[in-house]
Amino acid sequence: PVNVKKICCSGPTCAVIALKCPHIQVTIVDLNQARVDAWNDADFHLPIYEPGLEDVVRHARGRNLFFSTDVDKGIQDADLIFVSVNTPTKKSGVGAGFAADLNYVELATRRIAAVASTSKIIVEKSTVPCRTAESMRTILEANSKPACRFDILSNPEFLAEGTAINDLFAPDRVLIGSLQTPEGLSACESLSQVYANWVPKDCILNVGLWSSELSKLAANAMLAQRISSINALSAICEATGANIDEVSYAIGCDSRIGPKFLKASVGFGGSCFQKDILNLVYLSESLHLPEVAAYWRQVVEMNEYQKRRFSKTVVDTLFNTITGKRIAVLGFAFKADTGDTRESAAITLIRDFLSERAFVNIYDPKVEHAQIWQDLQDASPQQSLQQLQKQVTICSSAMSACKNAEAVVIATEWKEFKNINWELIYAGMEKPAFVFDGRLLLDAEILRKIGFKVVVIGRGERL
Ligand code: UDX
């Protein structure tokens, strides 16, 4: 195996490699000058918010961690290159709405082939459909210089936003896929040695390339499937008077099921779950496996149903109309501890409220206002920004968002929503004042004592 000394990558994962491996020089490259400047910012205003990331950058930046726009130099110097670029769902063409757009992967691969003058290990880190490594290999081999050898590995990312740094420090497993040839296995060993600087050997798994690529899609599909399953049960709870938290707890105690990822919610969001499942659906269809495709597609459909069901509950409860009423939506991110809004359930809920011609006040502690406007515009393209701004107000605190509102909707499980002064909120609201807890976050009994009418997802009890 190659003794890796220099790594080039895009994306912040490798910052942790730099921290844990002081003997390896890590260069994070990005064509966007503003982003690189932000990474190099003297006051550490980094381009993404992720708990713990700043500490990692403080320790390693300038020591063996560098940020640069010089992509070509990064490629030339490195023995090992991580390709982690976006693979969004295709918007048009074959497989639109399902298949992954591999344009960025291909562009990055071609760039490596054009620039590299020595042998490299190329690590595919983006989530890609099964057999993408094969296409990368074909491109690299067709374009490489005579003395250059490229070994391709798949090393999918399993980290979740908000806990990314901890997930990287103590991963459940590191998965490395390679061709099972002597060269493939040797490249795999080179990358394993990098991780072995902080990850126990037993947690570093070596599998075939295709298994590794498929495992990433499968892991996300299985996780999302747990949420859709529990959300499907939450509908039954609401109709029967059972309590979804009790059901989750009871089934999670079965060690074969386990307690994690069983929290009912207003619907899952994030950049991965829906995208990866749709990818799996597309893959299944391409392989002429329509039953398999339909099975996984249902996980996404259940999620859409859950969001629709929740906005309908809000309308039904507010005496079948929310026209002209003010609704405060607390939380806009797709989950707590992130400023990311991709596929956030809040977007769908607010779109529904707006189409009922309600006024909506939004507060989120981390999401940029410009992002909220952008997401709302994308969700209702027929509305102009001016129209939106008549109906929507973005507020700077939960308190101001709830002022004069008829209902509060908890869309993201930010901890601070537990600790706001609900008595004061109540005093400022129209009566009857409603709370719709889409995240099982608040203590409904305490709110009821204050005077609120409370509706909680997965609970069929009285208001
Ligand atoms: C996910 C995977 O967890 C991670 O392994 C993968 O690498 C990327 O995709 P992420 O999208 O960051 O990570 O968030 P995650 O914590 O998995 O949450 C996804 C969504 O599910 C969120 O909207 C969250 O609120 C929701 N969720 C999660 C639930 O509704 N209930 C749960 O019990 C858990």
Boltz pocket constraint, residues with backbone or C-beta under 6 A from the ligand:
constraints:
  - pocket:
      binder: B
      contacts: [[A, 157], [A, 158], [A, 159], [A, 160], [A, 161], [A, 162], [A, 220], [A, 223], [A, 227], [A, 260], [A, 261], [A, 262], [A, 263], [A, 264], [A, 265], [A, 266], [A, 267], [A, 268], [A, 269], [A, 270], [A, 271], [A, 272], [A, 273], [A, 334], [A, 335], [A, 336]]
      max_distance: 6.0
